[in-house]
Amino acid sequence: MLPSNPIGVFDSGVGGLSVLRAIRQELPAESILYLADQGHVPYGPRPLEEVRSFAEGITRFLLEHGSKLIVVACNAASAAALHTLRQQFPQVTFVGMEPAVKPAAEYTRTGRVGVLATPATFQGLLYASVVERFAQGVLLYQDTCPGLVAQIEAGELDTPRTRAMLEKALQPMLEQGIDTIVLGCTHYPFVIPLIQSIAGPDIRVIDPAPAVARQARRMLDMHHLTRPCFSLSPDSDQLERGEMQFFTSGLPVQLGTLLSDLLCETGQVDQLMWGNGELVLNNGGAS
């Protein structure tokens, strides 16, 4: 257990680390529990009911470990489960992912925007609602980028195969004159350099993670739950940083390796096992 009530953050895999990274920048003093449901990754192609069930089990685990705020750092889980989670856990403050269609619609000059997301995000009511409210008069070009999440989970951020997947998704959009790309999956910010190299410097790529981190701060401030930030010493500009703890329903060594590659930080990784819709620690210590 971390020494202070942590922020709970979860995703189907390592994609939510892009959100965790933004939260660490916005709220450096906060302790964080990060849960990667890598035993079920990716969520995107799964039925919404199944994703909802996973999200409920993960929420119960994070609450049992003292989480004061839960960030659903997964577009597919937000689309499938965020509304249900807020109904089932009315005492809990949730922050979810919303496809950044609104800022894209405000920014675009051509009126043409590309959206990269998983099937679960495109099928969810949340995406439809955002499009209806903010994208009137804007042409959206969508692609589910099959296999891209698995590439990122494997740490293949700039390989020929990953490039080929993105070129297949982006080239038709670019030919239609898009000037903005919305990343509708938390895994995708880790390949922004590759996306930018394909799309060119004049195309804006929108990463929603900083906006989610700012919303997390607003929610903590509203409920008077924000942990104060202190300097490490009176003559230092360096701020005290909260501790982090990581859990995975996959292999701890896999997540541990990607932590240093994607987050440039390390931390303890414990393995969880699913049973009857609940998560429990695997004390056997599989690696």
Wavefront OBJ file of the C-alpha trace (Angstrom):
o trace
v 0.000 0.000 0.000
v 1.279 3.445 -0.909
v 1.746 5.895 1.974
v -0.999 8.307 0.840
v -4.338 7.754 -0.850
v -3.309 7.304 -4.483
v -4.854 8.120 -7.818
v -5.932 4.864 -9.459
v -5.227 4.640 -13.193
v -6.127 1.702 -15.425
v -5.956 0.554 -19.025
v -6.015 -2.703 -20.915
v -2.245 -2.448 -21.223
v 0.545 0.085 -21.379
v -1.401 2.762 -23.289
v -2.564 4.385 -20.075
v 1.075 5.119 -19.259
v 0.720 8.049 -21.682
v -1.951 9.421 -19.339
v 0.076 8.543 -16.231
v 3.004 10.477 -17.720
v 0.791 13.564 -18.104
v -0.569 13.162 -14.558
v 2.992 12.986 -13.199
v 3.743 16.288 -14.910
v 0.541 17.943 -13.699
v 0.447 16.431 -10.190
v 3.991 15.344 -9.284
v 3.293 14.897 -5.566
v 0.471 12.408 -6.056
v 0.992 8.697 -5.461
v -0.361 6.519 -8.265
v -1.572 2.957 -8.607
v -1.435 1.824 -12.230
v -3.262 -1.327 -13.330
v -2.653 -2.853 -16.757
v -5.130 -5.605 -17.645
v -2.638 -7.174 -20.030
v -4.275 -10.562 -19.651
v -7.135 -9.130 -21.716
v -5.342 -6.648 -23.978
v -6.544 -5.274 -26.349
v -9.998 -4.142 -25.221
v -10.815 -2.496 -28.546
v -12.176 -5.513 -30.471
v -14.001 -6.986 -27.435
v -17.774 -6.742 -26.862
v -18.769 -3.698 -24.814
v -20.382 -5.852 -22.087
v -17.148 -7.778 -21.589
v -15.085 -4.573 -21.317
v -17.649 -3.211 -18.850
v -17.222 -6.301 -16.668
v -13.426 -5.900 -16.640
v -13.728 -2.206 -15.731
v -16.010 -2.980 -12.794
v -13.612 -5.595 -11.393
v -10.640 -3.270 -11.781
v -12.509 -0.424 -10.074
v -13.270 -2.620 -7.073
v -9.593 -3.578 -6.791
v -8.401 0.042 -6.994
v -10.914 1.123 -4.353
v -9.827 -1.697 -2.051
v -6.312 -0.249 -2.329
v -7.382 3.210 -1.244
v -7.757 5.079 -4.542
v -9.259 8.539 -4.016
v -9.826 9.175 -7.743
v -9.975 6.729 -10.637
v -8.772 7.620 -14.104
v -10.107 5.330 -16.822
v -7.045 5.773 -19.033
v -8.495 3.734 -21.854
v -10.751 5.003 -24.619
v -12.405 1.623 -25.135
v -13.172 1.217 -21.411
v -14.419 4.812 -21.179
v -16.725 4.253 -24.148
v -18.008 0.937 -22.810
v -18.123 1.493 -19.061
v -17.706 5.064 -17.824
v -21.439 5.773 -17.568
v -22.067 2.446 -15.825
v -19.150 2.927 -13.415
v -20.519 6.287 -12.305
v -23.915 4.684 -11.682
v -22.535 1.686 -9.796
v -20.015 3.657 -7.721
v -21.755 6.996 -7.095
v -19.376 7.887 -4.241
v -16.333 7.660 -6.539
v -14.956 10.406 -8.773
v -14.021 9.090 -12.219
v -12.117 10.813 -14.981
v -12.413 9.180 -18.383
v -11.152 9.539 -21.923
v -13.159 11.446 -24.507
v -12.042 11.493 -28.156
v -10.561 14.952 -28.767
v -12.978 15.755 -31.567
v -13.912 19.159 -30.122
v -10.392 20.695 -30.216
v -9.825 19.089 -33.620
v -13.019 20.655 -34.985
v -11.963 24.030 -33.585
v -8.463 23.767 -35.046
v -9.044 22.347 -38.538
v -8.858 24.752 -41.458
v -9.733 22.207 -44.119
v -12.759 20.853 -42.246
v -11.303 17.360 -42.555
v -10.051 15.427 -39.521
v -8.611 11.930 -39.158
v -9.500 9.826 -36.118
v -7.471 6.776 -35.081
v -9.243 4.619 -32.492
v -10.263 1.061 -31.694
v -13.633 -0.494 -32.680
v -15.004 -0.261 -29.117
v -14.425 3.504 -29.102
v -16.123 4.035 -32.452
v -19.076 1.838 -31.402
v -19.614 3.587 -28.066
v -22.284 6.197 -27.386
v -19.598 8.563 -26.041
v -17.953 8.937 -29.441
v -21.299 9.402 -31.181
v -22.261 12.066 -28.648
v -19.002 13.983 -29.080
v -19.326 13.904 -32.858
v -22.935 15.079 -32.712
v -22.127 17.950 -30.340
v -18.868 19.232 -31.767
v -18.204 17.958 -35.286
v -21.093 19.397 -37.267
v -19.758 20.529 -40.628
v -16.498 18.597 -40.191
v -15.676 15.506 -42.230
v -14.225 12.736 -40.053
v -12.115 9.971 -41.549
v -11.852 6.976 -39.221
v -9.526 4.004 -39.005
v -9.226 1.262 -36.360
v -5.513 0.540 -37.051
v -5.784 -3.259 -36.547
v -2.763 -4.653 -34.738
v -1.278 -1.318 -33.684
v -2.022 -1.790 -29.972
v -0.231 -5.154 -30.037
v 2.802 -3.531 -31.676
v 3.000 -0.901 -28.949
v 2.495 -3.525 -26.221
v 5.509 -5.299 -27.712
v 7.562 -2.095 -27.570
v 7.730 -1.890 -31.391
v 7.308 1.853 -31.677
v 9.267 2.469 -34.877
v 9.615 -0.721 -36.884
v 8.779 -1.361 -40.548
v 5.638 -3.275 -39.570
v 4.374 -0.490 -37.290
v 5.110 2.098 -39.976
v 3.231 0.031 -42.570
v 0.154 -0.144 -40.303
v 0.132 3.616 -39.810
v 0.791 4.376 -43.469
v -2.164 2.181 -44.436
v -4.401 4.121 -42.036
v -3.073 7.619 -42.696
v -2.366 7.804 -46.430
v -6.055 7.689 -47.504
v -6.854 10.390 -44.934
v -3.981 12.584 -46.078
v -5.138 12.228 -49.680
v -8.527 13.579 -48.559
v -6.883 16.718 -47.190
v -6.979 16.225 -43.402
v -4.957 18.717 -41.398
v -5.591 17.257 -37.931
v -5.307 13.760 -36.432
v -7.143 12.746 -33.261
v -5.628 9.920 -31.218
v -8.579 7.985 -29.815
v -6.552 5.303 -28.032
v -4.160 5.910 -25.153
v -1.573 3.584 -26.715
v -1.187 5.792 -29.784
v 0.666 8.795 -28.251
v 3.719 6.549 -27.969
v 3.941 6.485 -31.791
v 3.400 10.240 -32.301
v 6.947 10.659 -33.683
v 6.206 7.973 -36.283
v 2.782 9.445 -37.088
v 4.325 12.894 -37.491
v 7.043 11.563 -39.785
v 4.376 10.023 -42.043
v 1.915 12.904 -41.919
v 4.430 15.738 -42.091
v 5.059 18.781 -39.899
v 1.974 20.687 -41.079
v -0.451 18.108 -39.658
v -1.490 18.609 -36.042
v -1.650 15.463 -33.894
v -3.839 15.785 -30.791
v -2.856 13.808 -27.692
v -5.705 13.971 -25.134
v -3.543 12.975 -22.147
v -2.641 16.509 -20.932
v -6.325 17.510 -20.898
v -7.164 14.388 -18.868
v -4.424 15.233 -16.360
v -5.805 18.761 -15.995
v -9.276 17.346 -15.393
v -7.867 15.030 -12.718
v -6.379 18.066 -10.986
v -9.701 19.938 -11.176
v -11.554 16.998 -9.626
v -9.027 16.626 -6.809
v -9.102 20.362 -6.130
v -12.904 20.379 -6.128
v -13.022 17.648 -3.479
v -10.047 19.043 -1.505
v -8.046 15.893 -2.146
v -4.972 17.334 -3.874
v -1.702 16.455 -2.176
v 0.462 19.580 -1.643
v 3.697 19.870 -3.583
v 6.905 20.540 -1.615
v 10.485 21.188 -2.653
v 12.958 18.479 -1.706
v 15.007 21.075 0.162
v 14.774 24.825 0.859
v 17.395 25.667 -1.776
v 16.140 23.235 -4.449
v 13.715 23.704 -7.326
v 13.172 19.951 -7.431
v 9.721 18.884 -6.242
v 8.910 15.898 -4.068
v 7.401 13.155 -6.215
v 4.716 10.718 -5.185
v 5.371 7.001 -5.243
v 4.040 4.649 -7.892
v 2.970 1.033 -7.776
v 2.109 -1.089 -10.793
v -0.111 -4.116 -11.272
v -0.668 -6.312 -14.300
v -2.855 -9.285 -15.107
v -0.162 -10.284 -17.600
v 3.534 -10.870 -17.002
v 5.246 -8.425 -14.606
v 8.543 -8.619 -16.489
v 6.797 -7.475 -19.671
v 5.290 -4.403 -18.011
v 8.501 -3.707 -16.103
v 10.533 -3.599 -19.310
v 8.096 -1.209 -20.975
v 8.019 1.099 -17.949
v 11.582 2.183 -18.550
v 11.121 2.317 -22.340
v 7.829 4.264 -22.376
v 7.768 6.128 -19.062
v 11.472 6.499 -18.282
v 10.601 5.496 -14.720
v 10.540 2.221 -12.852
v 8.512 0.781 -10.005
v 7.360 -2.375 -8.309
v 5.164 -4.545 -10.564
v 2.852 -7.103 -8.958
v 0.876 -9.731 -10.803
v -2.892 -10.067 -10.485
v -5.133 -12.995 -11.334
v -8.755 -12.885 -12.442
v -11.272 -15.147 -10.733
v -15.073 -14.834 -10.773
v -14.864 -11.266 -12.028
v -12.481 -10.187 -9.240
v -8.759 -9.404 -9.209
v -6.485 -10.852 -6.545
v -2.733 -10.718 -6.029
v -0.818 -13.693 -7.341
v 1.450 -14.444 -4.432
v 3.144 -17.153 -6.438
v 5.153 -14.427 -8.169
v 4.969 -15.548 -11.806
v 7.210 -13.550 -14.120
l 1 2 3 4 5 6 7 8 9 10 11 12 13 14 15 16 17 18 19 20 21 22 23 24 25 26 27 28 29 30 31 32 33 34 35 36 37 38 39 40 41 42 43 44 45 46 47 48 49 50 51 52 53 54 55 56 57 58 59 60 61 62 63 64 65 66 67 68 69 70 71 72 73 74 75 76 77 78 79 80 81 82 83 84 85 86 87 88 89 90 91 92 93 94 95 96 97 98 99 100 101 102 103 104 105 106 107 108 109 110 111 112 113 114 115 116 117 118 119 120 121 122 123 124 125 126 127 128 129 130 131 132 133 134 135 136 137 138 139 140 141 142 143 144 145 146 147 148 149 150 151 152 153 154 155 156 157 158 159 160 161 162 163 164 165 166 167 168 169 170 171 172 173 174 175 176 177 178 179 180 181 182 183 184 185 186 187 188 189 190 191 192 193 194 195 196 197 198 199 200 201 202 203 204 205 206 207 208 209 210 211 212 213 214 215 216 217 218 219 220 221 222 223 224 225 226 227 228 229 230 231 232 233 234 235 236 237 238 239 240 241 242 243 244 245 246 247 248 249 250 251 252 253 254 255 256 257 258 259 260 261 262 263 264 265 266 267 268 269 270 271 272 273 274 275 276 277 278 279 280 281 282 283 284 285 286 287
